[in-house]
Amino acid sequence: MENNRENASAQTETEFEPISLVCDILKNWWVILFGALAGAMLFYVASSMIYVPNYRTQATFVITSRANANAYNNLSSANSMAETFQKILESTIMKKTICEKLDMDKLDADISANVVKGTNMLTLSVTAHSPKDSIDIIKTVMDNYTSISYYTVGTTVLDVLEDPKIPYAPVNPLQNGEMAKKGFFLGMAVCILLFAIWSYMHNTVKQEREVEKKLDARSLGAISYEWKYKTIKEWIKHRKKAVLVDNPLASFRFVESFKMLAARVEYHMSKINGKVLVVTSVCENEGKSSVAVNLAITLAKKGKRVILFDGDIRCPAQYLLLGMSPKKENELGEFLNGRTGANNILLNTERKRLGFIGGKVSYSASTEMLGNRQLPVLIEACSKIVDYVIIDTPPSGMIGDAQIFAQHADAVMVVARQNVTLAEDINEMMDDFRDNHTKVLGVVLNGVMTFQSIADSPVGDHYSRYSRYGRYGRYGKYANNKEV
């Protein structure tokens, strides 16, 4: 089994899913922003450290020929002189002369001679790292070029038209701002690329067709992502409501996905003559509570008698999703502690054929309480009076409550949110259930987002606080504060 799983993972881990890639990048926007700012700072500091100013000064000469003073000869002499002068400037003799005159060990400057196009004027330029060096070097060249070029200049005469001036500003001003901008965008691009590669290689379940390829279980369907904010007004006021299939504002895609899930659950449960189904997940924020309540509502709408069992007595959520307010005598925890009777804990809901067992009080010692002999008796009694018992449990990867419920259930359904949990973690959890002789009915991929679902709604947010998943991280502290 493990070899097949590894082969399946190897075949599917490189599949490209654009929506998951985009979501992973947007989810980590703050890291990308930090990387961009770090790139901007790095480029700003680096450009300041390696910056070397260059100062340029120049002199202009008029070139004439002693032999013939016509314009054509002057232009010809200028072109010829430019080539000759450049060779003189690059010669070892000239460099040695400049170093000796200015007491330099090495000539660190750029010297060039160019003809002004269409004229008989020659421009001599010197670029150095300080204004003093540039003016000293050009004056030294002007003072000594005649002696060095005595045998090469010939009948050509250079008359100074414009004397060199001391440069007060560098020709290459420091551009920290521009470099910081380049660093910002480069840092952003690098971070986006790294997250794209990570998302591409991350071995999670990104689409429904990957469920049976990466996981050792059948696919029970994919639940479309549903936006929490249904109107712009709700988005502005951050007013969220539980996303239920019988909500008139629920999208067609969302409702239909639960109808398909309910049909598949009915079919596979009938094959094992099962009635009690545990709904769990590996970790928090996968939407198992939402899937459990909507599956129960969908089955009830199809004419089935259903009891929704909130087995998460450490952090109950279903009473919020159903809009109920159980009293103390209606608490499942009170029944498990022997403080109330079984006839008090089964509550009717506003929906026909849907009953509810649970509560709103948190109990820290949930594992010990669920080991009570009354739990299997209660589950068996419920299964005799209804068609289905849907049990919502805590995440299996965090505490062992789901395994306790699974011992008294006919099957387990695993909820895996799109592109969240690693495939190997889901497989390990399902292997634990199988090792305890529990039937794994299948996996439902939850919160499946597509570009079409994004286009369907202009506002939205990820799973809301109704299920209070975030409090699992502070399980003991939260439960101790509210324990009775």
Disulfide bonds with the S-S distance in Angstrom:
none
